[in-house]
């Protein structure tokens, strides 16, 4: 298997097994969203793999959508 580059145009970096150049604003939003709704500590949410954190964001959003639909007259 060929080695991945460690530097990319625009300043992105590669982390072993991680996402390359994931926008920091999106990361903060996801962490805040999961922590707020599940009351999980910051470190626990940050320790989640990207795909797992995105799954929790999607599931929480689906729950919120269902709850909001039930509250509409």
Biopython code that builds the backbone (N, CA, C, O; Angstrom):
import numpy as np
from Bio.PDB.StructureBuilder import StructureBuilder

atoms = [
    (1, "UNK", "N", (0.850, -1.162, 0.000)),
    (1, "UNK", "CA", (0.000, 0.000, 0.000)),
    (1, "UNK", "C", (0.898, 1.228, 0.000)),
    (1, "UNK", "O", (1.887, 1.279, 0.732)),
    (2, "UNK", "N", (0.556, 2.219, -0.821)),
    (2, "UNK", "CA", (1.375, 3.424, -0.876)),
    (2, "UNK", "C", (1.096, 4.318, 0.328)),
    (2, "UNK", "O", (0.015, 4.285, 0.917)),
    (3, "UNK", "N", (2.091, 5.106, 0.671)),
    (3, "UNK", "CA", (1.993, 5.990, 1.824)),
    (3, "UNK", "C", (1.187, 7.235, 1.459)),
    (3, "UNK", "O", (1.326, 7.768, 0.358)),
    (4, "UNK", "N", (0.350, 7.696, 2.381)),
    (4, "UNK", "CA", (-0.430, 8.904, 2.169)),
    (4, "UNK", "C", (0.444, 10.124, 2.400)),
    (4, "UNK", "O", (1.329, 10.094, 3.255)),
    (5, "UNK", "N", (0.213, 11.191, 1.659)),
    (5, "UNK", "CA", (0.969, 12.413, 1.909)),
    (5, "UNK", "C", (0.568, 13.010, 3.256)),
    (5, "UNK", "O", (-0.548, 12.801, 3.730)),
    (6, "UNK", "N", (1.489, 13.756, 3.865)),
    (6, "UNK", "CA", (1.189, 14.368, 5.157)),
    (6, "UNK", "C", (0.838, 15.841, 5.035)),
    (6, "UNK", "O", (0.325, 16.428, 5.988)),
    (7, "UNK", "N", (1.101, 16.455, 3.886)),
    (7, "UNK", "CA", (0.751, 17.857, 3.669)),
    (7, "UNK", "C", (-0.046, 17.981, 2.376)),
    (7, "UNK", "O", (0.245, 17.309, 1.386)),
    (8, "UNK", "N", (-1.042, 18.839, 2.396)),
    (8, "UNK", "CA", (-1.914, 19.010, 1.250)),
    (8, "UNK", "C", (-2.005, 20.483, 0.889)),
    (8, "UNK", "O", (-1.766, 21.345, 1.736)),
    (9, "UNK", "N", (-2.346, 20.780, -0.350)),
    (9, "UNK", "CA", (-2.529, 22.174, -0.737)),
    (9, "UNK", "C", (-3.577, 22.838, 0.147)),
    (9, "UNK", "O", (-4.586, 22.220, 0.486)),
    (10, "UNK", "N", (-3.352, 24.053, 0.511)),
    (10, "UNK", "CA", (-4.302, 24.765, 1.363)),
    (10, "UNK", "C", (-4.054, 24.553, 2.836)),
    (10, "UNK", "O", (-4.806, 25.065, 3.665)),
    (11, "UNK", "N", (-3.016, 23.811, 3.188)),
    (11, "UNK", "CA", (-2.649, 23.662, 4.591)),
    (11, "UNK", "C", (-3.270, 22.495, 5.321)),
    (11, "UNK", "O", (-3.051, 22.357, 6.525)),
    (12, "UNK", "N", (-4.037, 21.643, 4.653)),
    (12, "UNK", "CA", (-4.621, 20.485, 5.326)),
    (12, "UNK", "C", (-3.554, 19.505, 5.753)),
    (12, "UNK", "O", (-2.474, 19.461, 5.164)),
    (13, "UNK", "N", (-3.844, 18.726, 6.764)),
    (13, "UNK", "CA", (-2.909, 17.715, 7.233)),
    (13, "UNK", "C", (-3.615, 16.375, 7.295)),
    (13, "UNK", "O", (-4.839, 16.312, 7.404)),
    (14, "UNK", "N", (-2.843, 15.312, 7.227)),
    (14, "UNK", "CA", (-3.408, 13.967, 7.327)),
    (14, "UNK", "C", (-3.155, 13.420, 8.723)),
    (14, "UNK", "O", (-2.048, 13.533, 9.249)),
    (15, "UNK", "N", (-4.179, 12.829, 9.322)),
    (15, "UNK", "CA", (-4.031, 12.157, 10.594)),
    (15, "UNK", "C", (-4.333, 10.695, 10.370)),
    (15, "UNK", "O", (-5.250, 10.345, 9.627)),
    (16, "UNK", "N", (-3.586, 9.869, 10.994)),
    (16, "UNK", "CA", (-3.762, 8.432, 10.837)),
    (16, "UNK", "C", (-5.185, 8.040, 11.205)),
    (16, "UNK", "O", (-5.607, 8.208, 12.349)),
    (17, "UNK", "N", (-5.917, 7.520, 10.239)),
    (17, "UNK", "CA", (-7.273, 7.027, 10.488)),
    (17, "UNK", "C", (-8.316, 8.113, 10.656)),
    (17, "UNK", "O", (-9.458, 7.810, 11.004)),
    (18, "UNK", "N", (-7.963, 9.368, 10.420)),
    (18, "UNK", "CA", (-8.899, 10.451, 10.641)),
    (18, "UNK", "C", (-9.386, 11.047, 9.339)),
    (18, "UNK", "O", (-9.109, 10.543, 8.250)),
    (19, "UNK", "N", (-10.108, 12.117, 9.482)),
    (19, "UNK", "CA", (-10.649, 12.832, 8.334)),
    (19, "UNK", "C", (-9.663, 13.927, 7.975)),
    (19, "UNK", "O", (-9.143, 14.611, 8.857)),
    (20, "UNK", "N", (-9.404, 14.095, 6.702)),
    (20, "UNK", "CA", (-8.459, 15.110, 6.256)),
    (20, "UNK", "C", (-9.171, 16.436, 6.102)),
    (20, "UNK", "O", (-10.123, 16.549, 5.331)),
    (21, "UNK", "N", (-8.712, 17.443, 6.835)),
    (21, "UNK", "CA", (-9.213, 18.791, 6.661)),
    (21, "UNK", "C", (-10.672, 19.007, 7.018)),
    (21, "UNK", "O", (-11.327, 19.822, 6.369)),
    (22, "UNK", "N", (-11.211, 18.330, 8.004)),
    (22, "UNK", "CA", (-12.603, 18.529, 8.401)),
    (22, "UNK", "C", (-12.745, 19.934, 8.969)),
    (22, "UNK", "O", (-11.962, 20.322, 9.836)),
    (23, "UNK", "N", (-13.722, 20.705, 8.505)),
    (23, "UNK", "CA", (-13.864, 22.099, 8.948)),
    (23, "UNK", "C", (-14.075, 22.191, 10.456)),
    (23, "UNK", "O", (-14.946, 21.523, 11.013)),
    (24, "UNK", "N", (-13.279, 23.016, 11.101)),
    (24, "UNK", "CA", (-13.330, 23.153, 12.549)),
    (24, "UNK", "C", (-14.692, 23.645, 13.027)),
    (24, "UNK", "O", (-15.174, 23.198, 14.068)),
    (25, "UNK", "N", (-15.319, 24.555, 12.288)),
    (25, "UNK", "CA", (-16.651, 25.035, 12.668)),
    (25, "UNK", "C", (-17.663, 23.897, 12.702)),
    (25, "UNK", "O", (-18.515, 23.845, 13.588)),
    (26, "UNK", "N", (-17.570, 22.990, 11.742)),
    (26, "UNK", "CA", (-18.484, 21.841, 11.708)),
    (26, "UNK", "C", (-18.236, 20.924, 12.891)),
    (26, "UNK", "O", (-19.179, 20.413, 13.496)),
    (27, "UNK", "N", (-16.978, 20.715, 13.221)),
    (27, "UNK", "CA", (-16.640, 19.880, 14.372)),
    (27, "UNK", "C", (-17.223, 20.473, 15.649)),
    (27, "UNK", "O", (-17.843, 19.759, 16.438)),
    (28, "UNK", "N", (-17.029, 21.773, 15.859)),
    (28, "UNK", "CA", (-17.578, 22.426, 17.053)),
    (28, "UNK", "C", (-19.096, 22.299, 17.104)),
    (28, "UNK", "O", (-19.670, 22.036, 18.161)),
    (29, "UNK", "N", (-19.739, 22.488, 15.959)),
    (29, "UNK", "CA", (-21.195, 22.404, 15.918)),
    (29, "UNK", "C", (-21.677, 20.992, 16.270)),
    (29, "UNK", "O", (-22.623, 20.829, 17.042)),
    (30, "UNK", "N", (-21.033, 19.985, 15.708)),
    (30, "UNK", "CA", (-21.415, 18.603, 15.996)),
    (30, "UNK", "C", (-21.215, 18.268, 17.472)),
    (30, "UNK", "O", (-22.084, 17.663, 18.099)),
    (31, "UNK", "N", (-20.068, 18.663, 18.023)),
    (31, "UNK", "CA", (-19.769, 18.364, 19.427)),
    (31, "UNK", "C", (-20.774, 19.062, 20.331)),
    (31, "UNK", "O", (-21.301, 18.447, 21.258)),
    (32, "UNK", "N", (-21.044, 20.329, 20.077)),
    (32, "UNK", "CA", (-22.003, 21.069, 20.898)),
    (32, "UNK", "C", (-23.396, 20.449, 20.814)),
    (32, "UNK", "O", (-24.099, 20.348, 21.820)),
    (33, "UNK", "N", (-23.789, 20.038, 19.619)),
    (33, "UNK", "CA", (-25.109, 19.459, 19.389)),
    (33, "UNK", "C", (-25.289, 18.167, 20.185)),
    (33, "UNK", "O", (-26.287, 17.993, 20.886)),
    (34, "UNK", "N", (-24.313, 17.265, 20.069)),
    (34, "UNK", "CA", (-24.408, 15.980, 20.777)),
    (34, "UNK", "C", (-24.305, 16.191, 22.286)),
    (34, "UNK", "O", (-25.068, 15.601, 23.050)),
    (35, "UNK", "N", (-23.362, 17.031, 22.714)),
    (35, "UNK", "CA", (-23.187, 17.279, 24.146)),
    (35, "UNK", "C", (-24.442, 17.903, 24.754)),
    (35, "UNK", "O", (-24.850, 17.533, 25.854)),
    (36, "UNK", "N", (-25.049, 18.843, 24.041)),
    (36, "UNK", "CA", (-26.260, 19.512, 24.534)),
    (36, "UNK", "C", (-27.418, 18.529, 24.682)),
    (36, "UNK", "O", (-28.094, 18.517, 25.711)),
    (37, "UNK", "N", (-27.646, 17.718, 23.674)),
    (37, "UNK", "CA", (-28.808, 16.837, 23.687)),
    (37, "UNK", "C", (-28.632, 15.596, 24.549)),
    (37, "UNK", "O", (-29.600, 15.111, 25.134)),
    (38, "UNK", "N", (-27.421, 15.080, 24.635)),
    (38, "UNK", "CA", (-27.198, 13.859, 25.414)),
    (38, "UNK", "C", (-26.514, 14.125, 26.748)),
    (38, "UNK", "O", (-26.365, 13.217, 27.565)),
    (39, "UNK", "N", (-26.096, 15.376, 26.969)),
    (39, "UNK", "CA", (-25.406, 15.750, 28.203)),
    (39, "UNK", "C", (-24.118, 14.950, 28.398)),
    (39, "UNK", "O", (-23.732, 14.628, 29.522)),
    (40, "UNK", "N", (-23.462, 14.636, 27.275)),
    (40, "UNK", "CA", (-22.176, 13.944, 27.323)),
    (40, "UNK", "C", (-21.069, 14.972, 27.503)),
    (40, "UNK", "O", (-21.154, 16.069, 26.951)),
    (41, "UNK", "N", (-20.036, 14.642, 28.261)),
    (41, "UNK", "CA", (-18.930, 15.593, 28.430)),
    (41, "UNK", "C", (-18.167, 15.800, 27.122)),
    (41, "UNK", "O", (-18.121, 14.921, 26.261)),
    (42, "UNK", "N", (-17.572, 16.980, 27.000)),
    (42, "UNK", "CA", (-16.825, 17.376, 25.802)),
    (42, "UNK", "C", (-15.826, 16.312, 25.375)),
    (42, "UNK", "O", (-15.791, 15.936, 24.203)),
    (43, "UNK", "N", (-15.022, 15.826, 26.296)),
    (43, "UNK", "CA", (-13.996, 14.840, 25.963)),
    (43, "UNK", "C", (-14.568, 13.559, 25.388)),
    (43, "UNK", "O", (-13.974, 12.953, 24.496)),
    (44, "UNK", "N", (-15.710, 13.149, 25.893)),
    (44, "UNK", "CA", (-16.341, 11.922, 25.407)),
    (44, "UNK", "C", (-16.832, 12.087, 23.967)),
    (44, "UNK", "O", (-16.675, 11.190, 23.139)),
    (45, "UNK", "N", (-17.426, 13.245, 23.684)),
    (45, "UNK", "CA", (-17.902, 13.495, 22.324)),
    (45, "UNK", "C", (-16.719, 13.641, 21.367)),
    (45, "UNK", "O", (-16.759, 13.132, 20.247)),
    (46, "UNK", "N", (-15.673, 14.332, 21.803)),
    (46, "UNK", "CA", (-14.487, 14.519, 20.959)),
    (46, "UNK", "C", (-13.792, 13.191, 20.667)),
    (46, "UNK", "O", (-13.145, 13.047, 19.630)),
    (47, "UNK", "N", (-13.918, 12.230, 21.566)),
    (47, "UNK", "CA", (-13.263, 10.935, 21.388)),
    (47, "UNK", "C", (-13.975, 10.055, 20.356)),
    (47, "UNK", "O", (-13.416, 9.054, 19.909)),
    (48, "UNK", "N", (-15.197, 10.419, 19.978)),
    (48, "UNK", "CA", (-15.927, 9.633, 18.986)),
    (48, "UNK", "C", (-15.246, 9.750, 17.622)),
    (48, "UNK", "O", (-14.708, 10.802, 17.277)),
    (49, "UNK", "N", (-15.274, 8.684, 16.868)),
    (49, "UNK", "CA", (-14.828, 8.736, 15.476)),
    (49, "UNK", "C", (-15.787, 9.639, 14.705)),
    (49, "UNK", "O", (-16.959, 9.759, 15.061)),
    (50, "UNK", "N", (-15.292, 10.260, 13.670)),
    (50, "UNK", "CA", (-16.099, 11.194, 12.886)),
    (50, "UNK", "C", (-17.417, 10.570, 12.436)),
    (50, "UNK", "O", (-18.478, 11.169, 12.612)),
    (51, "UNK", "N", (-17.357, 9.389, 11.866)),
    (51, "UNK", "CA", (-18.573, 8.743, 11.342)),
    (51, "UNK", "C", (-19.577, 8.465, 12.452)),
    (51, "UNK", "O", (-20.782, 8.622, 12.254)),
    (52, "UNK", "N", (-19.091, 8.055, 13.614)),
    (52, "UNK", "CA", (-20.006, 7.773, 14.723)),
    (52, "UNK", "C", (-20.637, 9.062, 15.239)),
    (52, "UNK", "O", (-21.830, 9.092, 15.543)),
    (53, "UNK", "N", (-19.844, 10.127, 15.341)),
    (53, "UNK", "CA", (-20.387, 11.413, 15.781)),
    (53, "UNK", "C", (-21.442, 11.915, 14.801)),
    (53, "UNK", "O", (-22.487, 12.408, 15.225)),
    (54, "UNK", "N", (-21.186, 11.798, 13.497)),
    (54, "UNK", "CA", (-22.166, 12.212, 12.484)),
    (54, "UNK", "C", (-23.445, 11.380, 12.596)),
    (54, "UNK", "O", (-24.544, 11.903, 12.408)),
    (55, "UNK", "N", (-23.307, 10.090, 12.901)),
    (55, "UNK", "CA", (-24.479, 9.234, 13.077)),
    (55, "UNK", "C", (-25.325, 9.729, 14.240)),
    (55, "UNK", "O", (-26.549, 9.796, 14.131)),
    (56, "UNK", "N", (-24.678, 10.083, 15.369)),
    (56, "UNK", "CA", (-25.427, 10.595, 16.515)),
    (56, "UNK", "C", (-26.104, 11.912, 16.176)),
    (56, "UNK", "O", (-27.241, 12.136, 16.592)),
    (57, "UNK", "N", (-25.440, 12.791, 15.432)),
    (57, "UNK", "CA", (-26.045, 14.060, 15.014)),
    (57, "UNK", "C", (-27.297, 13.793, 14.187)),
    (57, "UNK", "O", (-28.333, 14.421, 14.402)),
    (58, "UNK", "N", (-27.201, 12.868, 13.251)),
    (58, "UNK", "CA", (-28.348, 12.540, 12.400)),
    (58, "UNK", "C", (-29.491, 11.935, 13.208)),
    (58, "UNK", "O", (-30.656, 12.262, 12.980)),
    (59, "UNK", "N", (-29.163, 11.060, 14.144)),
    (59, "UNK", "CA", (-30.214, 10.429, 14.968)),
    (59, "UNK", "C", (-30.899, 11.443, 15.875)),
    (59, "UNK", "O", (-32.124, 11.432, 16.006)),
    (60, "UNK", "N", (-30.120, 12.315, 16.501)),
    (60, "UNK", "CA", (-30.708, 13.346, 17.369)),
    (60, "UNK", "C", (-31.613, 14.258, 16.538)),
    (60, "UNK", "O", (-32.708, 14.616, 16.972)),
    (61, "UNK", "N", (-31.156, 14.628, 15.351)),
    (61, "UNK", "CA", (-31.966, 15.477, 14.471)),
    (61, "UNK", "C", (-33.283, 14.804, 14.114)),
    (61, "UNK", "O", (-34.329, 15.452, 14.096)),
    (62, "UNK", "N", (-33.237, 13.514, 13.833)),
    (62, "UNK", "CA", (-34.457, 12.772, 13.499)),
    (62, "UNK", "C", (-35.416, 12.747, 14.681)),
    (62, "UNK", "O", (-36.624, 12.895, 14.499)),
    (63, "UNK", "N", (-34.900, 12.563, 15.878)),
    (63, "UNK", "CA", (-35.734, 12.580, 17.086)),
    (63, "UNK", "C", (-36.375, 13.957, 17.250)),
    (63, "UNK", "O", (-37.572, 14.064, 17.514)),
    (64, "UNK", "N", (-35.568, 15.010, 17.091)),
    (64, "UNK", "CA", (-36.099, 16.372, 17.208)),
    (64, "UNK", "C", (-37.180, 16.637, 16.176)),
    (64, "UNK", "O", (-38.206, 17.238, 16.492)),
    (65, "UNK", "N", (-36.961, 16.197, 14.951)),
    (65, "UNK", "CA", (-37.958, 16.383, 13.890)),
    (65, "UNK", "C", (-39.268, 15.701, 14.251)),
    (65, "UNK", "O", (-40.338, 16.288, 14.091)),
    (66, "UNK", "N", (-39.192, 14.457, 14.740)),
    (66, "UNK", "CA", (-40.411, 13.728, 15.122)),
    (66, "UNK", "C", (-41.132, 14.425, 16.268)),
    (66, "UNK", "O", (-42.358, 14.542, 16.259)),
    (67, "UNK", "N", (-40.375, 14.885, 17.249)),
    (67, "UNK", "CA", (-40.990, 15.563, 18.391)),
    (67, "UNK", "C", (-41.654, 16.870, 17.958)),
    (67, "UNK", "O", (-42.739, 17.206, 18.432)),
    (68, "UNK", "N", (-41.000, 17.601, 17.061)),
    (68, "UNK", "CA", (-41.580, 18.860, 16.571)),
    (68, "UNK", "C", (-42.844, 18.613, 15.756)),
    (68, "UNK", "O", (-43.787, 19.399, 15.840)),
    (69, "UNK", "N", (-42.887, 17.538, 14.968)),
    (69, "UNK", "CA", (-44.073, 17.200, 14.200)),
    (69, "UNK", "C", (-45.244, 16.848, 15.111)),
    (69, "UNK", "O", (-46.389, 17.183, 14.808)),
    (70, "UNK", "N", (-44.965, 16.180, 16.217)),
    (70, "UNK", "CA", (-46.029, 15.795, 17.152)),
    (70, "UNK", "C", (-46.604, 17.009, 17.877)),
    (70, "UNK", "O", (-47.762, 16.992, 18.293)),
    (71, "UNK", "N", (-45.805, 18.058, 18.029)),
    (71, "UNK", "CA", (-46.247, 19.264, 18.757)),
    (71, "UNK", "C", (-47.024, 20.221, 17.866)),
    (71, "UNK", "O", (-47.716, 21.101, 18.377)),
    (72, "UNK", "N", (-46.928, 20.073, 16.545)),
    (72, "UNK", "CA", (-47.641, 20.977, 15.644)),
    (72, "UNK", "C", (-49.134, 20.700, 15.707)),
    (72, "UNK", "O", (-49.554, 19.544, 15.759)),
    (73, "UNK", "N", (-49.953, 21.780, 15.701)),
    (73, "UNK", "CA", (-51.423, 21.583, 15.785)),
    (73, "UNK", "C", (-52.001, 21.019, 14.524)),
    (73, "UNK", "O", (-53.209, 20.801, 14.442)),
]
sb = StructureBuilder()
sb.init_structure("model")
sb.init_model(0)
sb.init_chain("A")
sb.init_seg("    ")
for serial, (resi, resn, name, xyz) in enumerate(atoms, 1):
    if name == "N":
        sb.init_residue(resn, " ", resi, " ")
    sb.init_atom(name, np.array(xyz, "f"), 0.0, 1.0, " ", f" {name:<3s}", serial, name[0])
structure = sb.get_structure()
